[in-house]
Amino acid sequence: MYTGRGIHVYWLIEPLPAKALPRWQACQRQLCAILGGDRQAVDCTRVLRVVGTVNSKTGRTVTAEAIHGERYDFDFLFDQIMPATRAEVRQRAQVRDIRAAQGKAGTKRRTATGSIYERWYLVYRDLWRIVDANEWRSSGVPKGQRDRLLFHMANALSWFTVSDSLEAEIIDVARKLMPTLTEAEALSYTSSVVARARADAKKDDGRRYKYKRVTLWNALSDLIEPHPELVHELRAIIPDDLHEQRERERLQAHNARRRTVDRATYLATAEGRREEARRLRAQGMTIQKIATELGVALRTAKGYLAG
């Protein structure tokens, strides 16, 4: 796409689940570094120029040239763009887990699934669900709720938006949901979020707000509880009882999958040993030697041959 001041390059990809956001952002940052692109144009909420519009700074019309219409598999693109493929990243993570389990120095066992960026993206989506449940997209967030909601939206955005463009994203949200706020007021409500995001971007020292699930629930539950059906639609801003229920369901599903896999593995192993026992017996080997060869009890070896 020719924007009137430069070029945008797009690769069409197959639809992705929300949990792929951190890897998508990693690809964006890598492409930006390779091509010398604009760091403020790589976050997932960015809306770029539309074909047919006029760039007011140059007076040129935005045009596009389609090379082809093929959609790429994202994993394939990830492996082509990133220094390490997805398989290599997994392998490194497995090595870290093994070293941690063995008590190696300088390692830390992973205890959480997903990523912190994915978690805050879920928080951001929950905040929009709260907005929709209260019908604030059309009417605007009322006074008394604006600063609180905008602050938490800004903080969630700070986890998956480039810090240099965070202020613009905050202003965009405020314009949509709090149109009576001036830009200065919107940035005043969220100044600490922006400051922490910028400091964290420079030093990566974890200064951004990391509110716990229960903290977010306590801060926002009065906007959720009047809508009983809303609670079950939320993913990250939920009360203790629902969190515990979902954890039980997750654990039950995990155990059920584990039992299925363990049983399948056992049967495959038993069947393999049975076939091997019959092969060795056909070669004239005694049952005692077969048991020794397979590392099983004599009675088990007899069972393989009798079955």
C-alpha positions in Angstrom: 0.0 0.0 0.0 1.3 3.4 -1.0 0.3 5.9 1.8 1.4 9.1 0.2 4.5 9.3 2.4 5.8 5.7 2.3 4.9 2.1 1.8 3.0 -0.4 4.0 3.5 -4.1 3.3 0.9 -6.6 4.3 0.8 -10.4 4.4 -2.6 -12.0 4.6 -2.8 -14.8 7.2 -5.4 -17.3 8.2 -7.6 -16.3 11.2 -5.8 -16.7 14.6 -7.1 -17.2 18.1 -6.5 -14.5 20.7 -3.9 -16.5 22.4 -1.6 -16.1 19.4 -1.3 -12.3 20.0 2.1 -12.4 21.7 3.7 -14.4 18.8 2.0 -12.1 16.3 3.4 -9.0 18.1 6.9 -10.7 18.2 6.7 -11.0 14.4 5.6 -7.4 14.0 8.5 -6.2 16.1 11.0 -8.4 14.2 9.7 -7.1 10.8 9.9 -3.6 12.0 13.6 -4.1 13.1 14.5 -5.8 9.8 12.8 -3.2 7.5 13.4 -0.1 9.6 9.7 0.4 10.0 7.6 2.7 12.2 7.5 1.3 15.8 4.3 3.1 16.4 2.4 1.1 13.7 3.0 -2.4 15.0 0.4 -2.9 17.7 -2.7 -4.9 17.1 -5.1 -2.1 17.6 -3.6 0.1 14.9 -5.8 1.2 12.1 -3.8 2.4 9.1 -4.7 4.4 6.0 -7.6 3.3 3.9 -7.2 2.9 0.1 -8.8 5.8 -1.8 -8.4 8.4 1.0 -6.1 11.4 0.6 -3.0 11.9 2.7 -3.6 15.5 3.9 0.1 16.1 4.5 1.1 15.4 0.9 -2.2 15.6 -1.0 -1.6 12.2 -2.5 -4.2 9.5 -2.8 -3.6 6.2 -0.9 -3.3 3.3 -3.4 -2.7 -0.4 -3.2 -1.1 -3.1 -5.3 -2.2 -6.7 -4.7 0.7 -9.1 -5.4 -1.5 -12.2 -4.8 -4.5 -13.1 -2.7 -3.0 -16.2 -0.9 -3.4 -16.4 2.8 -0.4 -17.7 4.8 -0.3 -20.1 7.6 0.9 -18.0 10.6 3.2 -20.7 12.0 4.9 -20.8 8.6 5.5 -17.0 8.5 6.6 -17.1 12.2 9.3 -19.6 11.3 10.5 -17.6 8.4 10.6 -14.3 10.2 11.8 -15.0 13.7 15.4 -16.0 14.7 14.1 -19.2 16.3 11.3 -21.3 14.9 8.3 -22.2 17.1 9.6 -25.8 17.5 13.0 -24.4 18.7 11.2 -22.1 21.2 9.3 -25.1 22.5 12.5 -27.1 22.8 14.3 -24.4 24.7 11.3 -24.1 27.1 11.4 -27.9 27.6 15.1 -27.8 28.4 14.5 -25.0 30.9 11.7 -27.1 32.6 13.9 -30.2 32.7 16.8 -28.3 34.2 14.5 -26.7 36.7 13.1 -30.1 37.7 16.7 -31.4 38.2 17.5 -28.4 40.4 20.0 -26.8 38.1 21.2 -23.3 39.1 19.9 -20.3 37.3 16.6 -21.8 36.2 13.0 -21.3 37.2 10.3 -23.8 36.6 7.3 -22.4 34.7 4.1 -22.6 36.7 1.6 -20.7 34.5 0.3 -21.4 31.1 0.0 -18.8 28.4 1.7 -15.4 28.7 1.2 -12.2 30.7 0.4 -10.4 27.4 -2.3 -12.9 26.6 -3.8 -12.4 30.1 -4.0 -8.7 29.7 -5.5 -9.0 26.3 -8.3 -11.0 28.0 -8.7 -8.3 30.6 -9.0 -5.7 27.8 -11.7 -7.8 26.1 -13.6 -8.2 29.4 -13.6 -4.4 29.9 -15.2 -4.0 26.5 -17.8 -6.7 27.5 -18.6 -4.6 30.6 -19.0 -1.5 28.3 -21.4 -3.4 26.1 -23.4 -4.9 28.9 -24.0 -1.4 30.3 -24.8 -0.1 26.7 -22.1 2.6 27.0 -20.9 2.4 23.4 -23.9 4.4 22.3 -24.5 6.5 25.4 -21.0 7.0 26.6 -19.6 6.1 30.0 -21.3 8.3 32.7 -19.4 10.6 35.0 -18.2 8.9 38.1 -17.2 5.8 36.1 -15.0 7.4 33.3 -11.7 7.8 35.1 -11.8 4.3 36.7 -12.8 2.5 33.4 -10.3 4.4 31.3 -7.5 3.8 33.7 -8.0 0.0 33.6 -8.4 0.0 29.8 -5.2 2.0 29.5 -3.3 -0.3 31.8 -4.5 -3.4 29.9 -3.5 -1.7 26.6 -0.1 -1.0 28.0 0.7 -4.7 28.0 0.2 -5.3 24.3 0.6 -1.9 22.7 3.9 -0.2 21.8 4.6 2.4 24.5 5.3 5.1 22.0 1.8 4.8 20.7 0.0 4.2 24.0 -1.2 7.8 24.4 -2.8 7.7 21.0 -4.6 4.5 21.8 -5.9 5.9 25.1 -7.2 9.1 23.4 -8.9 6.9 20.8 -10.7 4.9 23.5 -11.7 8.0 25.4 -13.0 9.6 22.2 -15.3 6.5 21.6 -16.5 6.0 25.2 -16.0 9.3 27.0 -16.5 12.0 24.3 -17.0 14.7 26.8 -13.5 14.3 28.1 -10.7 16.4 26.7 -7.5 14.8 25.5 -5.7 16.4 28.4 -8.2 15.0 30.9 -7.9 11.5 29.4 -4.1 11.6 29.6 -4.3 13.0 33.1 -6.4 10.1 34.4 -3.9 7.6 32.8 -0.6 9.4 33.3 0.9 6.9 35.7 0.1 4.0 33.3 1.9 5.8 30.4 4.9 6.7 32.6 5.3 3.1 33.8 4.9 1.7 30.3 7.6 4.0 29.0 9.9 3.2 31.9 9.4 -0.5 31.4 10.1 -0.2 27.7 13.5 1.3 28.4 14.6 -1.0 31.2 12.2 -4.0 31.1 12.0 -4.0 34.9 8.4 -4.8 35.3 7.1 -1.4 36.3 3.7 -1.8 34.7 0.7 -2.4 37.0 0.1 -6.1 37.5 -3.3 -6.2 39.1 -4.4 -9.6 40.3 -7.7 -11.1 39.3 -9.3 -10.5 42.7 -8.1 -6.8 42.7 -9.7 -6.2 39.3 -13.0 -7.9 40.4 -13.2 -5.8 43.6 -12.5 -2.6 41.5 -15.1 -3.3 38.9 -17.7 -5.8 40.3 -20.3 -3.0 40.8 -20.4 -2.6 37.0 -20.7 -6.4 36.4 -23.1 -7.7 39.1 -26.2 -5.9 37.8 -25.9 -8.1 34.7 -25.8 -11.7 36.0 -25.4 -13.2 32.5 -22.3 -11.0 32.0 -20.2 -12.8 34.7 -20.1 -16.1 32.7 -19.0 -14.3 29.6 -15.9 -12.9 31.3 -12.5 -14.6 31.2 -10.2 -12.6 33.4 -12.3 -10.3 35.7 -14.2 -12.9 37.6 -15.1 -13.6 41.3 -13.4 -16.3 43.4 -16.3 -18.8 43.2 -16.3 -18.7 39.4 -12.6 -18.9 39.3 -12.5 -22.0 41.5 -15.3 -23.6 39.5 -13.4 -23.1 36.3 -10.2 -24.4 37.8 -12.0 -27.6 38.9 -13.5 -28.0 35.5 -10.1 -27.4 33.9 -8.4 -30.0 36.2 -11.2 -32.5 35.6 -10.8 -32.1 31.8 -7.0 -32.4 32.1 -7.2 -35.5 34.2 -9.7 -37.1 31.8 -7.4 -36.4 28.8 -4.4 -37.7 30.8 -6.3 -41.0 31.7 -7.2 -41.4 28.0 -3.6 -40.9 26.9 -2.1 -43.1 29.7 -4.5 -45.9 28.8 -3.7 -45.6 25.1 0.0 -45.6 25.8 -0.4 -48.7 28.1 -2.4 -50.6 25.5 0.1 -49.8 22.8 3.0 -50.9 24.9 1.3 -54.1 26.0 0.3 -55.0 22.4 3.9 -54.3 21.3 5.3 -56.5 23.9 2.8 -59.3 23.1 3.9 -59.2 19.5 7.6 -59.2 20.4 7.0 -62.2 22.8 5.4 -64.2 20.0 8.2 -63.3 17.6 10.8 -64.5 20.1 8.9 -67.6 20.9 8.7 -68.5 17.2 12.5 -68.3 17.1 12.7 -70.9 19.7 13.4 -68.8 22.8 12.2 -70.1 26.1 9.6 -68.3 28.1 12.0 -67.4 30.9 14.4 -65.8 28.4 11.5 -63.9 26.8 10.5 -62.6 30.2 14.1 -61.5 30.8 14.4 -59.9 27.3 11.2 -57.9 27.8 11.9 -57.0 31.4 8.6 -58.5 32.7 7.6 -61.2 35.1 7.5 -64.8 33.9 3.7 -64.9 34.5 3.3 -61.8 32.3 5.3 -63.4 29.5 3.1 -66.5 29.7 0.1 -64.2 29.4 1.5 -62.5 26.3 1.9 -65.9 24.6 -1.5 -67.3 25.8 -3.5 -64.2 24.7 
